[in-house]
Amino acid sequence: MARLEAPGVEQLLTRWMLRELEPISDADPAVLSKYILALLKKDEPLSSLRDNCTTELADFLEGETVGFVARLFAYIEKELPHQEVPEAAGGGG
């Protein structure tokens, strides 16, 4: 799994979440993505993080929750490690 604290990784993940969340939730995607990042930063095993995200996001994503969480963890595990990480220059976003 990609290390979320690595420079630039959080920015890539946020961009991905904004694209994914906008069409499936009435909540503000920027606010919801920050909440999801906080959930992902907990020091827990991957399976616990996945279960926790599914539980915590159900009110926001309703019927889209399971699919979103599956796509999120697939992105984190398979795609994110291969993305070009932007430089950790201040701000921009």
PDB file of N, CA, C and O in Angstrom:
ATOM      1  N   MET A   1       0.848  -1.180   0.000  1.00  0.00           N
ATOM      2  CA  MET A   1       0.000   0.000   0.000  1.00  0.00           C
ATOM      3  C   MET A   1       0.889   1.237   0.000  1.00  0.00           C
ATOM      4  O   MET A   1       1.922   1.269   0.668  1.00  0.00           O
ATOM      5  N   ALA A   2       0.491   2.229  -0.734  1.00  0.00           N
ATOM      6  CA  ALA A   2       1.240   3.482  -0.779  1.00  0.00           C
ATOM      7  C   ALA A   2       1.198   4.143   0.589  1.00  0.00           C
ATOM      8  O   ALA A   2       0.186   4.090   1.288  1.00  0.00           O
ATOM      9  N   ARG A   3       2.294   4.758   0.957  1.00  0.00           N
ATOM     10  CA  ARG A   3       2.352   5.449   2.243  1.00  0.00           C
ATOM     11  C   ARG A   3       1.677   6.803   2.089  1.00  0.00           C
ATOM     12  O   ARG A   3       2.126   7.649   1.315  1.00  0.00           O
ATOM     13  N   LEU A   4       0.598   7.000   2.830  1.00  0.00           N
ATOM     14  CA  LEU A   4      -0.167   8.230   2.689  1.00  0.00           C
ATOM     15  C   LEU A   4       0.590   9.456   3.179  1.00  0.00           C
ATOM     16  O   LEU A   4       0.299  10.579   2.766  1.00  0.00           O
ATOM     17  N   GLU A   5       1.562   9.242   4.060  1.00  0.00           N
ATOM     18  CA  GLU A   5       2.313  10.391   4.560  1.00  0.00           C
ATOM     19  C   GLU A   5       3.452  10.798   3.628  1.00  0.00           C
ATOM     20  O   GLU A   5       4.105  11.814   3.865  1.00  0.00           O
ATOM     21  N   ALA A   6       3.697  10.026   2.579  1.00  0.00           N
ATOM     22  CA  ALA A   6       4.741  10.375   1.625  1.00  0.00           C
ATOM     23  C   ALA A   6       4.362  11.668   0.898  1.00  0.00           C
ATOM     24  O   ALA A   6       3.189  11.892   0.596  1.00  0.00           O
ATOM     25  N   PRO A   7       5.352  12.513   0.618  1.00  0.00           N
ATOM     26  CA  PRO A   7       5.060  13.787  -0.046  1.00  0.00           C
ATOM     27  C   PRO A   7       4.316  13.597  -1.368  1.00  0.00           C
ATOM     28  O   PRO A   7       4.714  12.785  -2.203  1.00  0.00           O
ATOM     29  N   GLY A   8       3.246  14.346  -1.546  1.00  0.00           N
ATOM     30  CA  GLY A   8       2.501  14.334  -2.789  1.00  0.00           C
ATOM     31  C   GLY A   8       1.432  13.261  -2.893  1.00  0.00           C
ATOM     32  O   GLY A   8       0.511  13.395  -3.699  1.00  0.00           O
ATOM     33  N   VAL A   9       1.528  12.202  -2.102  1.00  0.00           N
ATOM     34  CA  VAL A   9       0.569  11.102  -2.196  1.00  0.00           C
ATOM     35  C   VAL A   9      -0.828  11.563  -1.784  1.00  0.00           C
ATOM     36  O   VAL A   9      -1.821  11.213  -2.421  1.00  0.00           O
ATOM     37  N   GLU A  10      -0.889  12.339  -0.732  1.00  0.00           N
ATOM     38  CA  GLU A  10      -2.186  12.833  -0.264  1.00  0.00           C
ATOM     39  C   GLU A  10      -2.860  13.679  -1.348  1.00  0.00           C
ATOM     40  O   GLU A  10      -4.076  13.610  -1.522  1.00  0.00           O
ATOM     41  N   GLN A  11      -2.081  14.468  -2.066  1.00  0.00           N
ATOM     42  CA  GLN A  11      -2.615  15.297  -3.147  1.00  0.00           C
ATOM     43  C   GLN A  11      -3.182  14.439  -4.277  1.00  0.00           C
ATOM     44  O   GLN A  11      -4.262  14.728  -4.792  1.00  0.00           O
ATOM     45  N   LEU A  12      -2.462  13.391  -4.663  1.00  0.00           N
ATOM     46  CA  LEU A  12      -2.954  12.486  -5.702  1.00  0.00           C
ATOM     47  C   LEU A  12      -4.241  11.797  -5.271  1.00  0.00           C
ATOM     48  O   LEU A  12      -5.195  11.697  -6.043  1.00  0.00           O
ATOM     49  N   LEU A  13      -4.254  11.327  -4.039  1.00  0.00           N
ATOM     50  CA  LEU A  13      -5.421  10.626  -3.527  1.00  0.00           C
ATOM     51  C   LEU A  13      -6.619  11.563  -3.441  1.00  0.00           C
ATOM     52  O   LEU A  13      -7.742  11.168  -3.755  1.00  0.00           O
ATOM     53  N   THR A  14      -6.385  12.796  -3.020  1.00  0.00           N
ATOM     54  CA  THR A  14      -7.469  13.773  -2.934  1.00  0.00           C
ATOM     55  C   THR A  14      -8.046  14.059  -4.312  1.00  0.00           C
ATOM     56  O   THR A  14      -9.265  14.110  -4.472  1.00  0.00           O
ATOM     57  N   ARG A  15      -7.186  14.246  -5.309  1.00  0.00           N
ATOM     58  CA  ARG A  15      -7.667  14.481  -6.673  1.00  0.00           C
ATOM     59  C   ARG A  15      -8.548  13.335  -7.148  1.00  0.00           C
ATOM     60  O   ARG A  15      -9.612  13.553  -7.728  1.00  0.00           O
ATOM     61  N   TRP A  16      -8.092  12.110  -6.895  1.00  0.00           N
ATOM     62  CA  TRP A  16      -8.860  10.933  -7.302  1.00  0.00           C
ATOM     63  C   TRP A  16     -10.212  10.908  -6.589  1.00  0.00           C
ATOM     64  O   TRP A  16     -11.242  10.659  -7.215  1.00  0.00           O
ATOM     65  N   MET A  17     -10.206  11.164  -5.288  1.00  0.00           N
ATOM     66  CA  MET A  17     -11.454  11.126  -4.519  1.00  0.00           C
ATOM     67  C   MET A  17     -12.434  12.195  -4.974  1.00  0.00           C
ATOM     68  O   MET A  17     -13.635  11.934  -5.044  1.00  0.00           O
ATOM     69  N   LEU A  18     -11.956  13.381  -5.283  1.00  0.00           N
ATOM     70  CA  LEU A  18     -12.844  14.453  -5.744  1.00  0.00           C
ATOM     71  C   LEU A  18     -13.577  14.026  -7.009  1.00  0.00           C
ATOM     72  O   LEU A  18     -14.781  14.250  -7.138  1.00  0.00           O
ATOM     73  N   ARG A  19     -12.852  13.412  -7.942  1.00  0.00           N
ATOM     74  CA  ARG A  19     -13.485  12.929  -9.181  1.00  0.00           C
ATOM     75  C   ARG A  19     -14.511  11.841  -8.898  1.00  0.00           C
ATOM     76  O   ARG A  19     -15.581  11.818  -9.506  1.00  0.00           O
ATOM     77  N   GLU A  20     -14.190  10.950  -7.984  1.00  0.00           N
ATOM     78  CA  GLU A  20     -15.078   9.828  -7.677  1.00  0.00           C
ATOM     79  C   GLU A  20     -16.300  10.239  -6.855  1.00  0.00           C
ATOM     80  O   GLU A  20     -17.397   9.723  -7.069  1.00  0.00           O
ATOM     81  N   LEU A  21     -16.111  11.160  -5.923  1.00  0.00           N
ATOM     82  CA  LEU A  21     -17.180  11.512  -4.987  1.00  0.00           C
ATOM     83  C   LEU A  21     -18.229  12.441  -5.577  1.00  0.00           C
ATOM     84  O   LEU A  21     -19.404  12.347  -5.224  1.00  0.00           O
ATOM     85  N   GLU A  22     -17.824  13.327  -6.462  1.00  0.00           N
ATOM     86  CA  GLU A  22     -18.759  14.329  -6.978  1.00  0.00           C
ATOM     87  C   GLU A  22     -20.051  13.733  -7.540  1.00  0.00           C
ATOM     88  O   GLU A  22     -21.132  14.221  -7.209  1.00  0.00           O
ATOM     89  N   PRO A  23     -19.977  12.694  -8.377  1.00  0.00           N
ATOM     90  CA  PRO A  23     -21.233  12.184  -8.938  1.00  0.00           C
ATOM     91  C   PRO A  23     -22.039  11.259  -8.017  1.00  0.00           C
ATOM     92  O   PRO A  23     -23.184  10.931  -8.330  1.00  0.00           O
ATOM     93  N   ILE A  24     -21.459  10.834  -6.884  1.00  0.00           N
ATOM     94  CA  ILE A  24     -22.163   9.832  -6.073  1.00  0.00           C
ATOM     95  C   ILE A  24     -22.616  10.327  -4.707  1.00  0.00           C
ATOM     96  O   ILE A  24     -23.256   9.579  -3.969  1.00  0.00           O
ATOM     97  N   SER A  25     -22.297  11.582  -4.348  1.00  0.00           N
ATOM     98  CA  SER A  25     -22.664  12.063  -3.017  1.00  0.00           C
ATOM     99  C   SER A  25     -23.161  13.501  -3.080  1.00  0.00           C
ATOM    100  O   SER A  25     -22.680  14.313  -3.871  1.00  0.00           O
ATOM    101  N   ASP A  26     -24.137  13.793  -2.223  1.00  0.00           N
ATOM    102  CA  ASP A  26     -24.616  15.172  -2.098  1.00  0.00           C
ATOM    103  C   ASP A  26     -23.712  15.998  -1.196  1.00  0.00           C
ATOM    104  O   ASP A  26     -23.801  17.225  -1.183  1.00  0.00           O
ATOM    105  N   ALA A  27     -22.841  15.334  -0.440  1.00  0.00           N
ATOM    106  CA  ALA A  27     -21.913  16.037   0.451  1.00  0.00           C
ATOM    107  C   ALA A  27     -20.846  16.752  -0.380  1.00  0.00           C
ATOM    108  O   ALA A  27     -20.569  16.369  -1.517  1.00  0.00           O
ATOM    109  N   ASP A  28     -20.256  17.788   0.201  1.00  0.00           N
ATOM    110  CA  ASP A  28     -19.176  18.518  -0.450  1.00  0.00           C
ATOM    111  C   ASP A  28     -17.992  17.561  -0.639  1.00  0.00           C
ATOM    112  O   ASP A  28     -17.447  17.068   0.349  1.00  0.00           O
ATOM    113  N   PRO A  29     -17.581  17.287  -1.891  1.00  0.00           N
ATOM    114  CA  PRO A  29     -16.495  16.330  -2.121  1.00  0.00           C
ATOM    115  C   PRO A  29     -15.184  16.714  -1.433  1.00  0.00           C
ATOM    116  O   PRO A  29     -14.455  15.833  -0.976  1.00  0.00           O
ATOM    117  N   ALA A  30     -14.873  18.000  -1.349  1.00  0.00           N
ATOM    118  CA  ALA A  30     -13.626  18.427  -0.713  1.00  0.00           C
ATOM    119  C   ALA A  30     -13.639  18.102   0.781  1.00  0.00           C
ATOM    120  O   ALA A  30     -12.649  17.617   1.329  1.00  0.00           O
ATOM    121  N   VAL A  31     -14.757  18.373   1.422  1.00  0.00           N
ATOM    122  CA  VAL A  31     -14.875  18.100   2.854  1.00  0.00           C
ATOM    123  C   VAL A  31     -14.860  16.592   3.099  1.00  0.00           C
ATOM    124  O   VAL A  31     -14.185  16.108   4.008  1.00  0.00           O
ATOM    125  N   LEU A  32     -15.603  15.864   2.288  1.00  0.00           N
ATOM    126  CA  LEU A  32     -15.682  14.415   2.449  1.00  0.00           C
ATOM    127  C   LEU A  32     -14.323  13.760   2.191  1.00  0.00           C
ATOM    128  O   LEU A  32     -13.963  12.803   2.875  1.00  0.00           O
ATOM    129  N   SER A  33     -13.572  14.258   1.224  1.00  0.00           N
ATOM    130  CA  SER A  33     -12.254  13.678   0.947  1.00  0.00           C
ATOM    131  C   SER A  33     -11.301  13.901   2.123  1.00  0.00           C
ATOM    132  O   SER A  33     -10.480  13.033   2.423  1.00  0.00           O
ATOM    133  N   LYS A  34     -11.399  15.044   2.788  1.00  0.00           N
ATOM    134  CA  LYS A  34     -10.569  15.284   3.977  1.00  0.00           C
ATOM    135  C   LYS A  34     -10.934  14.316   5.098  1.00  0.00           C
ATOM    136  O   LYS A  34     -10.062  13.825   5.815  1.00  0.00           O
ATOM    137  N   TYR A  35     -12.218  14.050   5.242  1.00  0.00           N
ATOM    138  CA  TYR A  35     -12.691  13.101   6.243  1.00  0.00           C
ATOM    139  C   TYR A  35     -12.158  11.695   5.934  1.00  0.00           C
ATOM    140  O   TYR A  35     -11.714  10.983   6.834  1.00  0.00           O
ATOM    141  N   ILE A  36     -12.205  11.312   4.678  1.00  0.00           N
ATOM    142  CA  ILE A  36     -11.727   9.990   4.277  1.00  0.00           C
ATOM    143  C   ILE A  36     -10.221   9.876   4.510  1.00  0.00           C
ATOM    144  O   ILE A  36      -9.746   8.835   4.964  1.00  0.00           O
ATOM    145  N   LEU A  37      -9.476  10.919   4.210  1.00  0.00           N
ATOM    146  CA  LEU A  37      -8.034  10.903   4.480  1.00  0.00           C
ATOM    147  C   LEU A  37      -7.769  10.678   5.958  1.00  0.00           C
ATOM    148  O   LEU A  37      -6.865   9.927   6.323  1.00  0.00           O
ATOM    149  N   ALA A  38      -8.553  11.325   6.808  1.00  0.00           N
ATOM    150  CA  ALA A  38      -8.390  11.135   8.252  1.00  0.00           C
ATOM    151  C   ALA A  38      -8.670   9.680   8.632  1.00  0.00           C
ATOM    152  O   ALA A  38      -7.967   9.112   9.467  1.00  0.00           O
ATOM    153  N   LEU A  39      -9.685   9.079   8.028  1.00  0.00           N
ATOM    154  CA  LEU A  39      -9.988   7.674   8.311  1.00  0.00           C
ATOM    155  C   LEU A  39      -8.832   6.770   7.875  1.00  0.00           C
ATOM    156  O   LEU A  39      -8.506   5.798   8.557  1.00  0.00           O
ATOM    157  N   LEU A  40      -8.219   7.095   6.741  1.00  0.00           N
ATOM    158  CA  LEU A  40      -7.150   6.264   6.205  1.00  0.00           C
ATOM    159  C   LEU A  40      -5.845   6.391   6.984  1.00  0.00           C
ATOM    160  O   LEU A  40      -4.990   5.508   6.902  1.00  0.00           O
ATOM    161  N   LYS A  41      -5.683   7.456   7.725  1.00  0.00           N
ATOM    162  CA  LYS A  41      -4.437   7.684   8.453  1.00  0.00           C
ATOM    163  C   LYS A  41      -4.396   6.991   9.811  1.00  0.00           C
ATOM    164  O   LYS A  41      -3.389   7.061  10.515  1.00  0.00           O
ATOM    165  N   LYS A  42      -5.477   6.329  10.178  1.00  0.00           N
ATOM    166  CA  LYS A  42      -5.480   5.605  11.453  1.00  0.00           C
ATOM    167  C   LYS A  42      -4.481   4.460  11.372  1.00  0.00           C
ATOM    168  O   LYS A  42      -4.316   3.837  10.323  1.00  0.00           O
ATOM    169  N   ASP A  43      -3.828   4.196  12.474  1.00  0.00           N
ATOM    170  CA  ASP A  43      -2.825   3.136  12.536  1.00  0.00           C
ATOM    171  C   ASP A  43      -3.517   1.804  12.808  1.00  0.00           C
ATOM    172  O   ASP A  43      -3.530   1.310  13.936  1.00  0.00           O
ATOM    173  N   GLU A  44      -4.091   1.235  11.746  1.00  0.00           N
ATOM    174  CA  GLU A  44      -4.842  -0.008  11.845  1.00  0.00           C
ATOM    175  C   GLU A  44      -4.488  -0.895  10.657  1.00  0.00           C
ATOM    176  O   GLU A  44      -3.992  -0.405   9.643  1.00  0.00           O
ATOM    177  N   PRO A  45      -4.740  -2.193  10.778  1.00  0.00           N
ATOM    178  CA  PRO A  45      -4.530  -3.082   9.629  1.00  0.00           C
ATOM    179  C   PRO A  45      -5.438  -2.671   8.462  1.00  0.00           C
ATOM    180  O   PRO A  45      -6.498  -2.076   8.661  1.00  0.00           O
ATOM    181  N   LEU A  46      -5.009  -2.993   7.275  1.00  0.00           N
ATOM    182  CA  LEU A  46      -5.738  -2.619   6.065  1.00  0.00           C
ATOM    183  C   LEU A  46      -7.190  -3.082   6.103  1.00  0.00           C
ATOM    184  O   LEU A  46      -8.086  -2.338   5.705  1.00  0.00           O
ATOM    185  N   SER A  47      -7.432  -4.301   6.576  1.00  0.00           N
ATOM    186  CA  SER A  47      -8.806  -4.817   6.617  1.00  0.00           C
ATOM    187  C   SER A  47      -9.672  -3.994   7.567  1.00  0.00           C
ATOM    188  O   SER A  47     -10.854  -3.777   7.299  1.00  0.00           O
ATOM    189  N   SER A  48      -9.092  -3.539   8.667  1.00  0.00           N
ATOM    190  CA  SER A  48      -9.838  -2.692   9.607  1.00  0.00           C
ATOM    191  C   SER A  48     -10.130  -1.328   9.005  1.00  0.00           C
ATOM    192  O   SER A  48     -11.219  -0.784   9.189  1.00  0.00           O
ATOM    193  N   LEU A  49      -9.159  -0.774   8.286  1.00  0.00           N
ATOM    194  CA  LEU A  49      -9.372   0.515   7.622  1.00  0.00           C
ATOM    195  C   LEU A  49     -10.501   0.416   6.606  1.00  0.00           C
ATOM    196  O   LEU A  49     -11.350   1.303   6.517  1.00  0.00           O
ATOM    197  N   ARG A  50     -10.502  -0.665   5.846  1.00  0.00           N
ATOM    198  CA  ARG A  50     -11.536  -0.870   4.832  1.00  0.00           C
ATOM    199  C   ARG A  50     -12.913  -0.982   5.500  1.00  0.00           C
ATOM    200  O   ARG A  50     -13.867  -0.335   5.069  1.00  0.00           O
ATOM    201  N   ASP A  51     -13.012  -1.791   6.536  1.00  0.00           N
ATOM    202  CA  ASP A  51     -14.287  -1.950   7.250  1.00  0.00           C
ATOM    203  C   ASP A  51     -14.748  -0.639   7.871  1.00  0.00           C
ATOM    204  O   ASP A  51     -15.929  -0.299   7.820  1.00  0.00           O
ATOM    205  N   ASN A  52     -13.805   0.094   8.457  1.00  0.00           N
ATOM    206  CA  ASN A  52     -14.130   1.364   9.090  1.00  0.00           C
ATOM    207  C   ASN A  52     -14.630   2.377   8.062  1.00  0.00           C
ATOM    208  O   ASN A  52     -15.595   3.097   8.316  1.00  0.00           O
ATOM    209  N   CYS A  53     -13.979   2.433   6.909  1.00  0.00           N
ATOM    210  CA  CYS A  53     -14.420   3.345   5.846  1.00  0.00           C
ATOM    211  C   CYS A  53     -15.831   2.979   5.384  1.00  0.00           C
ATOM    212  O   CYS A  53     -16.667   3.859   5.180  1.00  0.00           O
ATOM    213  N   THR A  54     -16.089   1.704   5.222  1.00  0.00           N
ATOM    214  CA  THR A  54     -17.410   1.265   4.781  1.00  0.00           C
ATOM    215  C   THR A  54     -18.477   1.698   5.780  1.00  0.00           C
ATOM    216  O   THR A  54     -19.535   2.194   5.394  1.00  0.00           O
ATOM    217  N   THR A  55     -18.193   1.507   7.060  1.00  0.00           N
ATOM    218  CA  THR A  55     -19.151   1.884   8.108  1.00  0.00           C
ATOM    219  C   THR A  55     -19.340   3.400   8.182  1.00  0.00           C
ATOM    220  O   THR A  55     -20.468   3.892   8.215  1.00  0.00           O
ATOM    221  N   GLU A  56     -18.240   4.124   8.208  1.00  0.00           N
ATOM    222  CA  GLU A  56     -18.288   5.574   8.410  1.00  0.00           C
ATOM    223  C   GLU A  56     -18.848   6.334   7.202  1.00  0.00           C
ATOM    224  O   GLU A  56     -19.413   7.417   7.361  1.00  0.00           O
ATOM    225  N   LEU A  57     -18.698   5.780   6.012  1.00  0.00           N
ATOM    226  CA  LEU A  57     -19.137   6.492   4.808  1.00  0.00           C
ATOM    227  C   LEU A  57     -20.552   6.136   4.372  1.00  0.00           C
ATOM    228  O   LEU A  57     -21.087   6.746   3.446  1.00  0.00           O
ATOM    229  N   ALA A  58     -21.155   5.163   5.025  1.00  0.00           N
ATOM    230  CA  ALA A  58     -22.482   4.703   4.615  1.00  0.00           C
ATOM    231  C   ALA A  58     -23.523   5.823   4.614  1.00  0.00           C
ATOM    232  O   ALA A  58     -24.359   5.878   3.713  1.00  0.00           O
ATOM    233  N   ASP A  59     -23.488   6.709   5.598  1.00  0.00           N
ATOM    234  CA  ASP A  59     -24.460   7.801   5.651  1.00  0.00           C
ATOM    235  C   ASP A  59     -24.267   8.803   4.514  1.00  0.00           C
ATOM    236  O   ASP A  59     -25.225   9.432   4.065  1.00  0.00           O
ATOM    237  N   PHE A  60     -23.040   8.947   4.057  1.00  0.00           N
ATOM    238  CA  PHE A  60     -22.744   9.916   2.995  1.00  0.00           C
ATOM    239  C   PHE A  60     -22.977   9.341   1.602  1.00  0.00           C
ATOM    240  O   PHE A  60     -23.451  10.035   0.703  1.00  0.00           O
ATOM    241  N   LEU A  61     -22.634   8.056   1.436  1.00  0.00           N
ATOM    242  CA  LEU A  61     -22.640   7.470   0.098  1.00  0.00           C
ATOM    243  C   LEU A  61     -23.764   6.468  -0.123  1.00  0.00           C
ATOM    244  O   LEU A  61     -23.999   6.041  -1.253  1.00  0.00           O
ATOM    245  N   GLU A  62     -24.451   6.096   0.929  1.00  0.00           N
ATOM    246  CA  GLU A  62     -25.580   5.171   0.879  1.00  0.00           C
ATOM    247  C   GLU A  62     -25.272   3.958   0.013  1.00  0.00           C
ATOM    248  O   GLU A  62     -24.329   3.226   0.314  1.00  0.00           O
ATOM    249  N   GLY A  63     -26.027   3.721  -1.042  1.00  0.00           N
ATOM    250  CA  GLY A  63     -25.861   2.538  -1.876  1.00  0.00           C
ATOM    251  C   GLY A  63     -24.563   2.490  -2.663  1.00  0.00           C
ATOM    252  O   GLY A  63     -24.225   1.452  -3.232  1.00  0.00           O
ATOM    253  N   GLU A  64     -23.844   3.576  -2.703  1.00  0.00           N
ATOM    254  CA  GLU A  64     -22.574   3.647  -3.431  1.00  0.00           C
ATOM    255  C   GLU A  64     -21.381   3.307  -2.549  1.00  0.00           C
ATOM    256  O   GLU A  64     -20.254   3.226  -3.037  1.00  0.00           O
ATOM    257  N   THR A  65     -21.618   3.108  -1.253  1.00  0.00           N
ATOM    258  CA  THR A  65     -20.519   2.968  -0.290  1.00  0.00           C
ATOM    259  C   THR A  65     -19.589   1.804  -0.603  1.00  0.00           C
ATOM    260  O   THR A  65     -18.377   1.992  -0.708  1.00  0.00           O
ATOM    261  N   VAL A  66     -20.137   0.617  -0.751  1.00  0.00           N
ATOM    262  CA  VAL A  66     -19.307  -0.573  -0.956  1.00  0.00           C
ATOM    263  C   VAL A  66     -18.479  -0.441  -2.226  1.00  0.00           C
ATOM    264  O   VAL A  66     -17.287  -0.751  -2.226  1.00  0.00           O
ATOM    265  N   GLY A  67     -19.094   0.013  -3.297  1.00  0.00           N
ATOM    266  CA  GLY A  67     -18.372   0.187  -4.555  1.00  0.00           C
ATOM    267  C   GLY A  67     -17.283   1.237  -4.451  1.00  0.00           C
ATOM    268  O   GLY A  67     -16.178   1.045  -4.960  1.00  0.00           O
ATOM    269  N   PHE A  68     -17.592   2.354  -3.790  1.00  0.00           N
ATOM    270  CA  PHE A  68     -16.589   3.404  -3.636  1.00  0.00           C
ATOM    271  C   PHE A  68     -15.403   2.911  -2.821  1.00  0.00           C
ATOM    272  O   PHE A  68     -14.253   3.119  -3.209  1.00  0.00           O
ATOM    273  N   VAL A  69     -15.672   2.261  -1.698  1.00  0.00           N
ATOM    274  CA  VAL A  69     -14.587   1.778  -0.838  1.00  0.00           C
ATOM    275  C   VAL A  69     -13.733   0.748  -1.595  1.00  0.00           C
ATOM    276  O   VAL A  69     -12.508   0.748  -1.467  1.00  0.00           O
ATOM    277  N   ALA A  70     -14.363  -0.113  -2.368  1.00  0.00           N
ATOM    278  CA  ALA A  70     -13.609  -1.088  -3.170  1.00  0.00           C
ATOM    279  C   ALA A  70     -12.703  -0.374  -4.173  1.00  0.00           C
ATOM    280  O   ALA A  70     -11.534  -0.730  -4.320  1.00  0.00           O
ATOM    281  N   ARG A  71     -13.243   0.634  -4.862  1.00  0.00           N
ATOM    282  CA  ARG A  71     -12.434   1.397  -5.833  1.00  0.00           C
ATOM    283  C   ARG A  71     -11.321   2.169  -5.126  1.00  0.00           C
ATOM    284  O   ARG A  71     -10.202   2.248  -5.633  1.00  0.00           O
ATOM    285  N   LEU A  72     -11.621   2.734  -3.968  1.00  0.00           N
ATOM    286  CA  LEU A  72     -10.641   3.501  -3.200  1.00  0.00           C
ATOM    287  C   LEU A  72      -9.445   2.626  -2.834  1.00  0.00           C
ATOM    288  O   LEU A  72      -8.297   3.008  -3.062  1.00  0.00           O
ATOM    289  N   PHE A  73      -9.715   1.463  -2.271  1.00  0.00           N
ATOM    290  CA  PHE A  73      -8.613   0.604  -1.848  1.00  0.00           C
ATOM    291  C   PHE A  73      -7.891  -0.020  -3.043  1.00  0.00           C
ATOM    292  O   PHE A  73      -6.690  -0.277  -2.969  1.00  0.00           O
ATOM    293  N   ALA A  74      -8.598  -0.263  -4.128  1.00  0.00           N
ATOM    294  CA  ALA A  74      -7.927  -0.740  -5.340  1.00  0.00           C
ATOM    295  C   ALA A  74      -6.973   0.334  -5.859  1.00  0.00           C
ATOM    296  O   ALA A  74      -5.855   0.032  -6.277  1.00  0.00           O
ATOM    297  N   TYR A  75      -7.419   1.576  -5.827  1.00  0.00           N
ATOM    298  CA  TYR A  75      -6.561   2.685  -6.267  1.00  0.00           C
ATOM    299  C   TYR A  75      -5.335   2.811  -5.356  1.00  0.00           C
ATOM    300  O   TYR A  75      -4.211   2.950  -5.838  1.00  0.00           O
ATOM    301  N   ILE A  76      -5.556   2.763  -4.051  1.00  0.00           N
ATOM    302  CA  ILE A  76      -4.455   2.902  -3.094  1.00  0.00           C
ATOM    303  C   ILE A  76      -3.448   1.760  -3.253  1.00  0.00           C
ATOM    304  O   ILE A  76      -2.238   1.985  -3.223  1.00  0.00           O
ATOM    305  N   GLU A  77      -3.946   0.551  -3.420  1.00  0.00           N
ATOM    306  CA  GLU A  77      -3.065  -0.614  -3.456  1.00  0.00           C
ATOM    307  C   GLU A  77      -2.403  -0.839  -4.812  1.00  0.00           C
ATOM    308  O   GLU A  77      -1.250  -1.264  -4.875  1.00  0.00           O
ATOM    309  N   LYS A  78      -3.124  -0.556  -5.898  1.00  0.00           N
ATOM    310  CA  LYS A  78      -2.630  -0.944  -7.220  1.00  0.00           C
ATOM    311  C   LYS A  78      -2.169   0.225  -8.083  1.00  0.00           C
ATOM    312  O   LYS A  78      -1.140   0.130  -8.752  1.00  0.00           O
ATOM    313  N   GLU A  79      -2.915   1.319  -8.075  1.00  0.00           N
ATOM    314  CA  GLU A  79      -2.592   2.416  -8.984  1.00  0.00           C
ATOM    315  C   GLU A  79      -1.727   3.491  -8.344  1.00  0.00           C
ATOM    316  O   GLU A  79      -0.779   3.973  -8.964  1.00  0.00           O
ATOM    317  N   LEU A  80      -2.035   3.864  -7.129  1.00  0.00           N
ATOM    318  CA  LEU A  80      -1.335   4.966  -6.475  1.00  0.00           C
ATOM    319  C   LEU A  80       0.181   4.764  -6.414  1.00  0.00           C
ATOM    320  O   LEU A  80       0.925   5.718  -6.638  1.00  0.00           O
ATOM    321  N   PRO A  81       0.661   3.556  -6.119  1.00  0.00           N
ATOM    322  CA  PRO A  81       2.123   3.385  -6.074  1.00  0.00           C
ATOM    323  C   PRO A  81       2.817   3.644  -7.411  1.00  0.00           C
ATOM    324  O   PRO A  81       4.026   3.877  -7.438  1.00  0.00           O
ATOM    325  N   HIS A  82       2.081   3.607  -8.510  1.00  0.00           N
ATOM    326  CA  HIS A  82       2.655   3.794  -9.830  1.00  0.00           C
ATOM    327  C   HIS A  82       2.437   5.195 -10.393  1.00  0.00           C
ATOM    328  O   HIS A  82       2.908   5.497 -11.489  1.00  0.00           O
ATOM    329  N   GLN A  83       1.739   6.044  -9.667  1.00  0.00           N
ATOM    330  CA  GLN A  83       1.474   7.405 -10.111  1.00  0.00           C
ATOM    331  C   GLN A  83       2.722   8.272  -9.912  1.00  0.00           C
ATOM    332  O   GLN A  83       3.515   8.044  -8.998  1.00  0.00           O
ATOM    333  N   GLU A  84       2.875   9.250 -10.770  1.00  0.00           N
ATOM    334  CA  GLU A  84       3.950  10.208 -10.595  1.00  0.00           C
ATOM    335  C   GLU A  84       3.525  11.184  -9.498  1.00  0.00           C
ATOM    336  O   GLU A  84       2.541  11.909  -9.643  1.00  0.00           O
ATOM    337  N   VAL A  85       4.272  11.188  -8.415  1.00  0.00           N
ATOM    338  CA  VAL A  85       3.934  12.011  -7.268  1.00  0.00           C
ATOM    339  C   VAL A  85       4.385  13.437  -7.506  1.00  0.00           C
ATOM    340  O   VAL A  85       5.554  13.675  -7.809  1.00  0.00           O
ATOM    341  N   PRO A  86       3.459  14.404  -7.370  1.00  0.00           N
ATOM    342  CA  PRO A  86       3.853  15.810  -7.545  1.00  0.00           C
ATOM    343  C   PRO A  86       4.816  16.231  -6.447  1.00  0.00           C
ATOM    344  O   PRO A  86       4.793  15.685  -5.344  1.00  0.00           O
ATOM    345  N   GLU A  87       5.651  17.194  -6.753  1.00  0.00           N
ATOM    346  CA  GLU A  87       6.578  17.696  -5.745  1.00  0.00           C
ATOM    347  C   GLU A  87       5.797  18.307  -4.619  1.00  0.00           C
ATOM    348  O   GLU A  87       4.725  18.872  -4.836  1.00  0.00           O
ATOM    349  N   ALA A  88       6.318  18.202  -3.415  1.00  0.00           N
ATOM    350  CA  ALA A  88       5.618  18.665  -2.224  1.00  0.00           C
ATOM    351  C   ALA A  88       5.810  20.160  -1.997  1.00  0.00           C
ATOM    352  O   ALA A  88       6.021  20.601  -0.867  1.00  0.00           O
ATOM    353  N   ALA A  89       5.736  20.921  -3.057  1.00  0.00           N
ATOM    354  CA  ALA A  89       5.820  22.370  -2.937  1.00  0.00           C
ATOM    355  C   ALA A  89       4.562  22.875  -2.253  1.00  0.00           C
ATOM    356  O   ALA A  89       3.512  22.239  -2.340  1.00  0.00           O
ATOM    357  N   GLY A  90       4.652  23.970  -1.598  1.00  0.00           N
ATOM    358  CA  GLY A  90       3.524  24.474  -0.809  1.00  0.00           C
ATOM    359  C   GLY A  90       2.310  24.808  -1.621  1.00  0.00           C
ATOM    360  O   GLY A  90       2.382  25.548  -2.602  1.00  0.00           O
ATOM    361  N   GLY A  91       1.190  24.258  -1.207  1.00  0.00           N
ATOM    362  CA  GLY A  91      -0.133  24.643  -1.703  1.00  0.00           C
ATOM    363  C   GLY A  91      -0.463  24.192  -3.104  1.00  0.00           C
ATOM    364  O   GLY A  91       0.064  23.176  -3.559  1.00  0.00           O
ATOM    365  N   GLY A  92      -1.269  24.873  -3.764  1.00  0.00           N
ATOM    366  CA  GLY A  92      -1.732  24.640  -5.111  1.00  0.00           C
ATOM    367  C   GLY A  92      -3.001  23.874  -5.198  1.00  0.00           C
ATOM    368  O   GLY A  92      -2.735  23.006  -6.028  1.00  0.00           O
ATOM    369  N   GLY A  93      -3.971  23.736  -4.895  1.00  0.00           N
ATOM    370  CA  GLY A  93      -4.990  22.949  -5.035  1.00  0.00           C
ATOM    371  C   GLY A  93      -6.246  22.739  -5.000  1.00  0.00           C
ATOM    372  O   GLY A  93      -6.693  21.625  -5.272  1.00  0.00           O
TER     373      GLY A  93
END
